[in-house]
Amino acid sequence: MRYFEKEEVDHFKEHGFVVKREVVDRKLLSKAVERFWDEMGLDREMPDSWTEGGVRGNLPCGGDPDVRATLTESPIQDMCEEPVGKDTQTVSNYTFGRPVYPTGK
């Protein structure tokens, strides 16, 4: 199965990223999101608290089974291997969760 069109590969080469939607099952993603909220130190119900807020850097929950499942129980590994070759790079060893907070600007 091919995951990327030529245009997406070209975009990746030029910009360093490709946006793919609906890759990770929503149930897996929901569990991972819960782990992130547990560690970010923000009030989930108060969006004003998110601006420039929260923990900086990688979150320890990157090793949580629910977070790792977003990589190990989805096609992400195969997607990463498609452009570089099988067994060239393993994403499951590089699981991390890193929040990006709004700046208010």
N, C-alpha and C positions, 0 to 999 in steps of 0.2 A: 504494500500500500504506500502510495506517495502522499506526503503531507504538505509539500510546498510546490507552488507553481514557480516557474522561472522568474516571474516578476517579484515574487516574495524573496527568492534567493538573492536577486539583484539588490533589492531594498536592504536586505540584511548586510550584504557586502558593503553597501554605501553608508548605512546608518547604524549598524550594530545591533539591530533588533527587528523583530517581526511580531505583529500583533495577531494572535490566533484566539478566536473566541470559542467557548463551549468545548474546551479540550479536557478539562477536569470535571468529573461528575459533580453535580451540585451538592450531593450528600457529603462527599469527601471534602469539598471546599468549605461547606458550612461548619464541619467539625474543626477544620484548621483555623477558620476565622474565629471560632470560640476560643481556641488556644491563644491566638494573638491578643484578643481583647483581655484575656486573663493576665497578660504580662505587660501591656502597654502603659498602665498607670493613668488611664483617662476615663472620664465618665462617658460611657457609651451613649447615654441619653442626652448629653449636653454637647452638641457639635462645636459650640464656642470654645470648649476646653481643648479642642484638637489643634487649634492654630498655634504653631510653634511649641506644641506640648509633647508630653510623653517621653518614653525611654529612647535614647539614641543608640545607634549601632545595631548589630545583629541581636535578635531576641533569643534567649536560651531555649524557647519552645521549638527551635529549628530541629531538635532531635526528638521531639514528641512524635509518637507513632501516628497520630492523626495528621500532623503536618507532613511527615515523611510519606504518608500514603498518597498525597497529591502528586508525588513523583513516581512512587513504586507501583501504584495501582491505576496508572493512567498511561496514555501513549507518549508522555513527555520524553522518556528515555529513547524510544524509537525515533521520535522527532529530532532529538539532538544528534542522533547518529546518522540520520539521513544525509545531511550535507557533508559530513566528515568521514563516514565509514563506521561500520559496526565495531564495537569494542575499542574504539579509539578514545572515547571520553565517557566516563560514567558520571551521570548527574546525581545518582543516589548518595554518593559520598560528599556531596556539596550542598546538602539541604540547609537552607537558612531562611529565617523570616526577618525582614527588615522593613519597618514602617517608613512611609514617606508622608510627612505631615503637611497640611496646607500652610502656606506662609501668610495668608491674609492679603497678599498683594495681587 
